[in-house]
Every structure is written in C-alpha cells, then in structure tokens.
Amino acid sequence: MKENQPVPVYPVQYIPNTDDEISLVDIWLTFRKHRKLFFKVAASVTLLGLAIALLMTKSYDLRTSIEIGTAIRGDNPTPIEAPETVKAKLENSLIPMVIHQLHKKEEEAEDYRISTNIPKKSSLIVLTSKTPLDTAEQYENLHNRVVAALTRDHARIINVLKKNLQTELALARIVLDDLIDPATLAALIKEQEKTLAEAKADLDALSNPEIFGVQIITAENKIQGEKNKLASLKNQATILNEKLEKIDTNQNLIKGQIQELETQIKASMDLQKSATQDVKTATQAMTQLMIDSEIQQNRKWLAQLKERLFITLENNRADIQKSLEDNKRAQELQKEHIAQAEAGLKELTGSNVLAQSKLKAVIAKSEANIAKLANDQKRSIATQQESIGELQGKLDNFVETRAVVEPLLSTKPTSTSKRVILLIAIFLGIILGIMAVFFAELREKVRENLLEDSRSDLA
C-alpha cells in the first residue's frame, strides 16, 4: 500500500548565485586594480590621436560650378542636356578620360578624386575635390580640363542645333521673298479671275434661252413623239377590237347559213327518200338526180361554211387577240417611255437650276477670294516675318556651357580640426581603457575558475 502512495513534490527555491552579481563597489575595485592598464591604454590612444592631428595635412575644398548651355525651345530657354545626363556623362566618361590623360603626362600619378552634385532647382553641375595647398594647382588644372571637355561636347550639340535652325531660317526667308514678290499675288489673282470667267461663261450658257431652250424643246418633242406613238397604238387597238366584232358578226351569220343549209339538206334528203320509192318515169329520175346534185352542192357549201366558221375565223380571232396583247404591252412600254422622257425634262430643268446655283456660288467665292488675296498676302508676310524673327532669336540666344567662375579654393580648411581629433582620441582612449580593464578582469576570472576546476579534479 505504501508503494502506491504518491510522492510529495516540494517547490524548488531559487537561491541566487552571489558570485555572479556585480556591484558598483566591485566595478570600482576592478577599475582600481587595473588602473595602470587603463591609463596606459587611454594615454596611448590619446598620444596616437595627437600624433595624427599634428601630422595630418590640412585639406581644402576646390569647387567649380558649371552652367549647362541652353537653347530656346518653345518660348523658354531649356538646357541642351538634362543635368542628370550631364552628371552621368561626367562621372562615367569625361572625368575618367581627363584623369587618364593627366596620368599619362605625370611621372607620379596623383590619385585625383572629383565628386559631382546638382544643387536643388538648378541646372548647375558642381565639381568638388578635397586637396591640400600643395596640390591645389594640379586640381585646378584638372577642373579646367573637365570643364573644357564638357564644353567641347556641348559645342558639338549646339552646332547641330544651330545648323538646323539656320536651315529653317533660310527656307523661311525664301518663302518670305516669294510672298513679297508682286508676281506671286498677280499669279494668284489671275488664277481666280480665270475661274471667275469660266464660271460666268457657264452660267450665261445655262441661263441663255437660245441654248437651254433648244434642250427643253428637244425634250418636249421627244415626249410628244412618245405620246403620238401611244395614240397610234391605241388606234391600232381600236381597229383590232372592231375586227373582233366583225368576226363575231360573221360567225353569227355563218352559223345562220349553216343552220339553213342543214335544214335544206335534211329536207332534200327526206324528199329524195320519198322520191326514190316512186321513181317510174324519166322525169322522176331527172328530179332525183337534181335532188342529189343539190344535196351534194349544199353539203360542199356547208363544209366550206364550217371550215370558215371553226378554222378561218378562229385563226383570225387568235391573231387579232395576240395583236391586241402585243399592242397592250407596247402601250405600257410606251407609257414608261413617256414617264422617262417627262422625268428627263424635269431633271434637265432641275439640274439647270442646281448648276446655276453652284456656278453663282463659285462666282461669289472667286470674287471674295480676289478681294481677300491682298489681305491674305499681307497677313502671310507678317506671319512669315514673325517666324523669321523667332528663328533668329533662337539662333542668337544659344548659351554655351561654361564655368560660372574659375575653380575656387575654400578660404578655410575643410578637414577635421586638430582639437576635434584630440577630443575624439581622448574619448576613444577612455572607452578603450575601460574595455581593456574589463577584459583583463575577465581573463583573471577565467584563469581562477580553470585552477579551481583542476584542483577539484585532482582531489
């Protein structure tokens, strides 16, 4: 039962290791213990700083401000190259090129350094170099060479721009000379007068009854001719209808004749039949023959009448009806011809009015142009003279790239002063001395711990 009982767990109390605590007293004792080391390190760094301050040569800033050349673009002067482009060109091309050229000439090559910057809201490039007094002249030469190289490069761009402007100026002057020449205005007026004369002649032709009236009469005669043809076709149709009526009349007459013949033939046949039964004498035989002859003649005449009724007249009727249909189609076609001719007459009249209106507009415009040409020429001459003045102004207002002033050396040294170097050395010596003290104390603590560990191992 006791084996199954739980073992009580008691909380572990944290007992601080007093050996690892550092108090201000310990720090003071440590500092006092290694004070010699502290003073040695602080004095050494201070002396080193003093030596640097005494031996270091004074350096000055040499500055050259370069004004980028400008050209008139629009109405405002604009740099021929953006300041950022000039800065990149100097740093990557021109400055290295000039330094390389100087290194070829100098026996002992100087480590030349030039920095470039662009002041805010300006088109200036500032060259800056740090140099002692003994090399200031060399750096001035370097700056002047860089300025000269940039000036030559920009002169090339300016020459191209000037040539383009000179070409435009020459062409503008040629145009001005052509405008001022009296022959130019005379030629323009003559051309307008020619157009005016042609339009007036055409208008007279269109409005002259002797000319236009002939066209109207011709069109009216054509319409009348087409109407006469239509009347003739109508007359033909009337005649054809009369023929049809005659055919109907003839057919009715023939039908009556056929009916009479058939009646006669039937009566003759009945008579012949009765006479055949009583034929006894020659007279009766002769009568019988005469009846037969009459029947044969009537039958022949009946056949002719039927042929005329059912064939000849019907063929005539078909021919006349076909002629009537052709006549009807011809009349419809003739009506279309009349409508076209009447439309042509209307179109002729309308086109004449429209053509006259157009010609009147051309005449008015030509007359206005003739009156306007002199004023237009004066305005064109004034505009061209103004353009020439602007081009000449642009050509005269090129500003070439140049150094604003000669390279200027600062009046006071720009290097760190000896007092500042000495103060920095003192401060740095104190810091390094304190670090050396704590490092020495750390070494002793480590050494003591290692000795204690070795003794415990031996025991």
C-alpha positions as CSV (number, residue, x, y, z in Angstrom):
1,M,0.0,0.0,0.0
2,K,2.8,2.4,0.8
3,E,4.5,1.7,-2.5
4,N,1.4,3.1,-4.3
5,Q,1.2,6.3,-2.3
6,P,2.2,9.4,-4.3
7,V,5.5,11.1,-3.5
8,P,5.0,14.7,-2.5
9,V,6.7,17.3,-4.7
10,Y,8.0,20.4,-3.0
11,P,8.7,23.6,-4.8
12,V,12.4,24.3,-5.6
13,Q,13.5,27.6,-4.1
14,Y,15.8,29.8,-6.3
15,I,19.0,30.7,-4.5
16,P,20.8,33.5,-6.3
17,N,24.5,33.0,-7.0
18,T,26.1,35.9,-5.3
19,D,29.3,35.2,-7.0
20,D,27.9,36.4,-10.4
21,E,26.5,39.6,-9.1
22,I,28.4,42.8,-9.9
23,S,28.0,45.8,-7.7
24,L,29.3,49.3,-8.1
25,V,31.9,48.6,-5.4
26,D,33.1,45.6,-7.4
27,I,33.4,47.8,-10.5
28,W,35.3,50.4,-8.6
29,L,37.7,47.8,-7.1
30,T,38.2,46.3,-10.6
31,F,38.9,49.7,-12.1
32,R,41.3,50.5,-9.2
33,K,43.0,47.2,-9.5
34,H,43.8,47.7,-13.2
35,R,44.2,51.4,-13.2
36,K,47.6,51.2,-14.7
37,L,46.3,49.3,-17.7
38,F,43.5,51.9,-18.1
39,F,45.9,54.8,-18.0
40,K,48.3,53.1,-20.4
41,V,45.6,52.4,-23.0
42,A,44.0,55.9,-22.6
43,A,47.3,57.6,-22.8
44,S,48.4,55.5,-25.8
45,V,45.2,56.3,-27.8
46,T,45.4,60.0,-26.9
47,L,49.0,60.2,-28.0
48,L,48.2,58.4,-31.2
49,G,45.4,60.9,-31.9
50,L,47.7,63.8,-31.0
51,A,50.3,62.5,-33.5
52,I,47.6,62.1,-36.2
53,A,46.4,65.7,-35.5
54,L,49.9,67.1,-35.7
55,L,51.0,65.1,-38.8
56,M,47.7,65.4,-40.8
57,T,47.9,68.0,-43.6
58,K,45.1,70.5,-43.9
59,S,42.8,69.9,-46.9
60,Y,40.6,72.5,-48.7
61,D,37.6,72.2,-50.9
62,L,38.1,73.1,-54.5
63,R,34.8,73.8,-56.2
64,T,33.8,74.6,-59.8
65,S,30.3,75.5,-60.8
66,I,29.4,74.6,-64.4
67,E,26.4,76.3,-66.1
68,I,24.8,74.0,-68.7
69,G,24.2,75.7,-72.1
70,T,20.7,76.5,-73.1
71,A,18.7,76.7,-76.3
72,I,15.3,78.3,-76.9
73,R,12.7,75.6,-77.2
74,G,9.2,76.9,-77.5
75,D,9.2,80.1,-75.6
76,N,11.5,79.2,-72.7
77,P,15.3,78.5,-72.6
78,T,15.9,74.8,-72.0
79,P,19.2,73.1,-71.1
80,I,20.6,71.3,-74.1
81,E,21.1,68.3,-71.9
82,A,19.3,67.4,-68.7
83,P,21.5,67.9,-65.5
84,E,21.2,64.3,-64.6
85,T,22.5,63.3,-68.1
86,V,25.4,65.7,-67.8
87,K,26.2,64.4,-64.3
88,A,26.2,60.8,-65.5
89,K,28.4,61.8,-68.5
90,L,30.9,63.5,-66.3
91,E,31.2,60.7,-63.8
92,N,31.3,57.8,-66.3
93,S,33.2,59.3,-69.2
94,L,34.7,62.8,-69.1
95,I,36.3,62.8,-65.6
96,P,37.8,59.4,-66.1
97,M,39.1,60.4,-69.5
98,V,40.7,63.6,-68.2
99,I,42.3,61.8,-65.2
100,H,43.7,59.2,-67.6
101,Q,45.2,61.9,-69.8
102,L,46.9,63.6,-66.8
103,H,48.3,60.3,-65.6
104,K,50.0,59.8,-68.9
105,K,51.7,63.2,-68.6
106,E,52.7,63.0,-64.9
107,E,55.6,60.9,-63.6
108,E,54.0,60.4,-60.3
109,A,50.3,59.8,-60.8
110,E,48.1,61.7,-58.3
111,D,45.0,59.9,-57.0
112,Y,42.6,62.5,-58.3
113,R,39.1,62.5,-57.0
114,I,36.2,64.6,-58.1
115,S,32.6,64.4,-56.9
116,T,29.7,65.9,-58.8
117,N,26.3,67.1,-57.5
118,I,23.3,69.0,-58.7
119,P,22.0,71.8,-56.5
120,K,18.3,71.7,-56.0
121,K,16.1,73.5,-58.5
122,S,19.0,74.5,-60.7
123,S,20.7,73.4,-63.9
124,L,24.2,73.7,-62.4
125,I,26.8,71.0,-62.0
126,V,29.2,71.5,-59.1
127,L,32.6,69.8,-59.2
128,T,34.2,69.3,-55.8
129,S,37.6,68.0,-54.8
130,K,39.4,67.9,-51.5
131,T,43.1,68.9,-51.8
132,P,45.9,70.2,-49.7
133,L,47.5,73.5,-50.7
134,D,50.5,71.9,-52.4
135,T,48.3,70.1,-54.9
136,A,45.6,72.8,-55.4
137,E,47.1,73.9,-58.7
138,Q,47.0,70.4,-60.1
139,Y,43.4,70.1,-59.1
140,E,42.6,73.5,-60.6
141,N,44.1,72.2,-63.9
142,L,42.0,69.0,-63.6
143,H,38.8,71.0,-63.1
144,N,39.6,73.3,-66.0
145,R,40.3,70.3,-68.2
146,V,37.0,68.7,-67.2
147,V,35.1,71.9,-67.9
148,A,36.8,72.2,-71.3
149,A,35.9,68.6,-72.2
150,L,32.3,69.2,-71.3
151,T,32.2,72.5,-73.2
152,R,33.6,70.8,-76.4
153,D,31.0,68.0,-76.1
154,H,28.1,70.5,-75.7
155,A,29.6,72.7,-78.5
156,R,29.0,69.8,-80.8
157,I,25.4,69.5,-79.8
158,I,24.9,73.3,-80.1
159,N,26.4,73.3,-83.6
160,V,23.9,70.7,-84.8
161,L,21.0,72.7,-83.3
162,K,22.4,75.9,-84.9
163,K,22.7,74.2,-88.3
164,N,19.1,73.0,-88.1
165,L,17.9,76.5,-87.2
166,Q,20.0,78.1,-89.9
167,T,18.4,75.7,-92.5
168,E,14.9,76.6,-91.2
169,L,15.7,80.3,-91.3
170,A,17.0,80.1,-94.9
171,L,13.8,78.3,-96.0
172,A,11.6,80.8,-94.2
173,R,13.4,83.7,-95.9
174,I,12.9,82.0,-99.3
175,V,9.2,81.7,-98.6
176,L,9.1,85.4,-97.5
177,D,10.8,86.5,-100.7
178,D,8.3,84.5,-102.7
179,L,5.4,86.2,-100.7
180,I,6.8,89.7,-101.2
181,D,7.3,89.2,-105.0
182,P,4.4,91.0,-106.8
183,A,4.3,88.3,-109.4
184,T,3.1,85.8,-106.7
185,L,0.0,87.9,-105.9
186,A,-0.6,88.6,-109.6
187,A,-0.5,84.9,-110.4
188,L,-3.0,84.1,-107.6
189,I,-5.3,86.8,-108.8
190,K,-5.1,85.7,-112.4
191,E,-5.9,82.1,-111.4
192,Q,-9.0,83.3,-109.5
193,E,-10.0,85.6,-112.4
194,K,-9.7,82.6,-114.8
195,T,-12.0,80.6,-112.5
196,L,-14.4,83.5,-112.3
197,A,-14.5,84.0,-116.1
198,E,-15.2,80.3,-116.7
199,A,-18.0,80.2,-114.1
200,K,-19.6,83.3,-115.7
201,A,-19.4,81.8,-119.2
202,D,-21.0,78.5,-118.0
203,L,-23.7,80.5,-116.1
204,D,-24.5,82.5,-119.3
205,A,-24.8,79.3,-121.3
206,L,-27.2,77.8,-118.8
207,S,-29.3,80.9,-118.5
208,N,-29.4,81.7,-122.3
209,P,-32.8,80.6,-123.7
210,E,-31.3,80.1,-127.2
211,I,-29.0,77.4,-125.8
212,F,-31.0,75.9,-122.9
213,G,-34.3,76.4,-124.7
214,V,-33.2,74.1,-127.5
215,Q,-32.6,71.4,-125.0
216,I,-36.1,72.0,-123.5
217,I,-37.7,71.9,-126.9
218,T,-35.9,68.7,-127.8
219,A,-37.0,67.1,-124.6
220,E,-40.6,68.2,-125.2
221,N,-40.6,67.0,-128.8
222,K,-39.4,63.7,-127.5
223,I,-42.3,63.5,-125.1
224,Q,-44.8,64.4,-127.8
225,G,-43.3,61.8,-130.1
226,E,-43.7,59.2,-127.5
227,K,-47.3,60.3,-126.9
228,N,-48.0,60.1,-130.6
229,K,-46.7,56.6,-130.7
230,L,-49.0,55.8,-127.7
231,A,-52.0,57.3,-129.6
232,S,-51.1,55.3,-132.7
233,L,-51.1,52.1,-130.6
234,K,-54.5,53.0,-129.1
235,N,-55.9,53.5,-132.6
236,Q,-54.5,50.1,-133.6
237,A,-56.1,48.6,-130.6
238,T,-59.5,50.2,-131.6
239,I,-59.2,48.8,-135.1
240,L,-58.3,45.3,-133.8
241,N,-61.4,45.4,-131.5
242,E,-63.5,46.4,-134.5
243,K,-62.1,43.4,-136.4
244,L,-63.0,41.2,-133.5
245,E,-66.6,42.5,-133.5
246,K,-66.7,41.8,-137.3
247,I,-65.5,38.3,-136.7
248,D,-68.3,37.8,-134.2
249,T,-70.8,39.2,-136.7
250,N,-69.5,36.9,-139.4
251,Q,-69.6,33.9,-137.2
252,N,-73.3,34.6,-136.3
253,L,-74.1,35.0,-140.0
254,I,-72.3,31.8,-140.9
255,K,-74.0,29.9,-138.1
256,G,-77.4,31.0,-139.5
257,Q,-76.3,30.0,-143.0
258,I,-75.1,26.6,-141.7
259,Q,-78.4,26.1,-139.9
260,E,-80.4,26.9,-143.1
261,L,-78.2,24.6,-145.2
262,E,-78.6,21.8,-142.7
263,T,-82.4,22.3,-142.8
264,Q,-82.3,22.3,-146.6
265,I,-80.1,19.2,-146.8
266,K,-82.4,17.4,-144.4
267,A,-85.5,18.4,-146.4
268,S,-83.8,17.4,-149.6
269,M,-82.8,14.1,-148.1
270,D,-86.4,13.5,-147.0
271,L,-87.6,14.5,-150.4
272,Q,-85.0,12.2,-152.1
273,K,-86.1,9.3,-149.9
274,S,-89.7,9.7,-150.8
275,A,-88.9,10.3,-154.4
276,T,-86.8,7.2,-154.6
277,Q,-89.7,5.0,-153.7
278,D,-91.9,6.4,-156.6
279,V,-89.3,6.7,-159.4
280,K,-91.2,5.4,-162.5
281,T,-90.6,7.9,-165.2
282,A,-87.6,9.7,-166.7
283,T,-88.8,12.9,-165.3
284,Q,-88.9,11.5,-161.8
285,A,-85.3,10.1,-162.4
286,M,-84.2,13.5,-163.5
287,T,-85.7,15.1,-160.5
288,Q,-84.0,12.5,-158.3
289,L,-80.6,13.4,-159.9
290,M,-81.3,17.1,-159.4
291,I,-82.1,16.5,-155.8
292,D,-78.8,14.5,-155.4
293,S,-76.9,17.3,-157.1
294,E,-78.5,19.9,-154.8
295,I,-77.7,17.8,-151.7
296,Q,-74.1,17.4,-152.8
297,Q,-73.7,21.1,-153.5
298,N,-75.3,22.1,-150.2
299,R,-73.1,19.7,-148.3
300,K,-70.0,21.1,-150.1
301,W,-71.1,24.6,-149.2
302,L,-71.9,23.5,-145.6
303,A,-68.3,22.1,-145.3
304,Q,-66.9,25.4,-146.6
305,L,-69.0,27.4,-144.1
306,K,-68.0,25.2,-141.2
307,E,-64.3,25.4,-142.2
308,R,-64.6,29.2,-142.3
309,L,-66.5,29.3,-139.0
310,F,-64.3,26.9,-137.0
311,I,-60.9,27.4,-138.6
312,T,-60.5,30.5,-140.6
313,L,-62.4,32.9,-138.3
314,E,-61.0,31.3,-135.2
315,N,-57.4,31.7,-136.5
316,N,-58.2,35.3,-137.4
317,R,-59.6,35.8,-133.9
318,A,-56.4,34.3,-132.3
319,D,-54.2,36.5,-134.5
320,I,-56.2,39.6,-133.6
321,Q,-56.2,38.8,-129.8
322,K,-52.4,38.2,-130.0
323,S,-52.0,41.6,-131.8
324,L,-54.2,43.1,-129.0
325,E,-51.9,41.7,-126.3
326,D,-48.8,42.9,-128.1
327,N,-50.5,46.3,-128.6
328,K,-51.3,46.4,-124.8
329,R,-47.7,45.6,-123.9
330,A,-46.5,48.2,-126.4
331,Q,-48.8,50.8,-124.8
332,E,-47.4,50.0,-121.3
333,L,-43.9,50.3,-122.6
334,Q,-44.7,53.5,-124.4
335,K,-46.2,54.9,-121.2
336,E,-42.9,54.1,-119.4
337,H,-41.0,55.9,-122.2
338,I,-43.3,58.9,-121.8
339,A,-42.7,58.9,-118.0
340,Q,-39.0,58.7,-118.5
341,A,-39.0,61.5,-121.0
342,E,-41.1,63.7,-118.7
343,A,-38.7,62.8,-115.8
344,G,-35.8,63.7,-118.0
345,L,-37.4,67.1,-118.8
346,K,-37.8,67.7,-115.0
347,E,-34.3,66.6,-114.3
348,L,-33.0,68.8,-117.1
349,T,-34.8,71.8,-115.6
350,G,-33.8,71.0,-112.0
351,S,-30.1,70.3,-112.9
352,N,-30.0,73.6,-114.8
353,V,-31.3,75.4,-111.7
354,L,-28.8,73.5,-109.5
355,A,-25.9,74.1,-111.9
356,Q,-26.7,77.8,-112.0
357,S,-26.8,77.9,-108.2
358,K,-23.4,76.2,-107.9
359,L,-22.0,78.5,-110.6
360,K,-23.3,81.5,-108.7
361,A,-21.7,80.3,-105.5
362,V,-18.4,79.7,-107.4
363,I,-18.6,83.2,-108.8
364,A,-19.3,84.8,-105.4
365,K,-16.4,82.8,-103.8
366,S,-14.0,83.7,-106.6
367,E,-14.9,87.4,-106.3
368,A,-14.4,87.2,-102.5
369,N,-11.1,85.4,-102.9
370,I,-9.9,88.1,-105.3
371,A,-10.7,90.8,-102.7
372,K,-9.2,88.7,-100.0
373,L,-5.9,87.7,-101.7
374,A,-4.2,91.0,-101.0
375,N,-5.1,91.0,-97.3
376,D,-4.1,87.3,-97.0
377,Q,-0.7,88.1,-98.6
378,K,-0.1,90.9,-96.1
379,R,-1.0,88.6,-93.2
380,S,1.2,85.8,-94.6
381,I,4.1,88.2,-94.9
382,A,3.7,89.4,-91.3
383,T,3.4,85.9,-90.1
384,Q,6.5,84.8,-92.0
385,Q,8.4,87.8,-90.7
386,E,7.4,86.9,-87.2
387,S,8.6,83.3,-87.7
388,I,11.9,84.5,-89.1
389,G,12.3,86.8,-86.1
390,E,11.6,83.9,-83.7
391,L,14.1,81.6,-85.5
392,Q,16.7,84.4,-85.5
393,G,16.1,84.9,-81.8
394,K,16.5,81.2,-81.1
395,L,19.8,81.3,-83.1
396,D,21.1,84.4,-81.3
397,N,20.1,83.2,-77.8
398,F,22.2,80.0,-77.6
399,V,24.1,79.9,-74.3
400,E,27.1,77.7,-74.3
401,T,28.2,75.6,-71.4
402,R,30.8,77.3,-69.3
403,A,32.2,77.5,-65.8
404,V,30.4,80.2,-63.8
405,V,33.8,81.3,-62.2
406,E,37.3,79.8,-62.1
407,P,37.8,76.9,-59.7
408,L,37.6,78.4,-56.1
409,L,39.5,77.1,-53.2
410,S,37.8,77.4,-49.8
411,T,39.4,80.1,-47.5
412,K,39.4,77.8,-44.5
413,P,40.4,74.1,-44.2
414,T,37.5,71.7,-44.6
415,S,39.4,68.8,-42.9
416,T,38.7,67.9,-39.3
417,S,40.4,70.3,-36.8
418,K,43.3,69.1,-34.5
419,R,41.2,69.9,-31.4
420,V,38.4,67.7,-32.6
421,I,40.8,64.9,-33.4
422,L,42.4,65.2,-30.0
423,L,39.0,65.2,-28.2
424,I,37.9,62.2,-30.2
425,A,41.2,60.4,-29.3
426,I,40.7,61.2,-25.6
427,F,37.1,59.9,-25.7
428,L,38.1,56.8,-27.6
429,G,41.1,56.2,-25.2
430,I,38.8,56.3,-22.2
431,I,36.4,53.9,-23.9
432,L,39.2,51.5,-24.9
433,G,40.8,51.8,-21.5
434,I,37.6,50.8,-19.8
435,M,37.2,47.9,-22.2
436,A,40.8,46.8,-21.5
437,V,40.2,46.8,-17.7
438,F,37.1,44.6,-18.0
439,F,38.9,42.3,-20.5
440,A,41.8,41.9,-18.0
441,E,39.4,41.2,-15.2
442,L,37.6,38.6,-17.3
443,R,40.9,36.9,-18.0
444,E,41.7,36.6,-14.4
445,K,38.3,35.3,-13.5
446,V,38.6,32.7,-16.2
447,R,42.0,31.7,-15.1
448,E,40.9,31.3,-11.4
449,N,37.9,29.2,-12.5
450,L,40.2,26.9,-14.5
451,L,42.6,26.5,-11.5
452,E,39.7,25.6,-9.2
453,D,38.4,23.1,-11.6
454,S,41.8,21.4,-12.0
455,R,42.2,21.2,-8.1
456,S,38.8,19.7,-7.7
457,D,39.7,17.1,-10.3
458,L,42.9,16.2,-8.5
459,A,41.1,15.9,-5.2
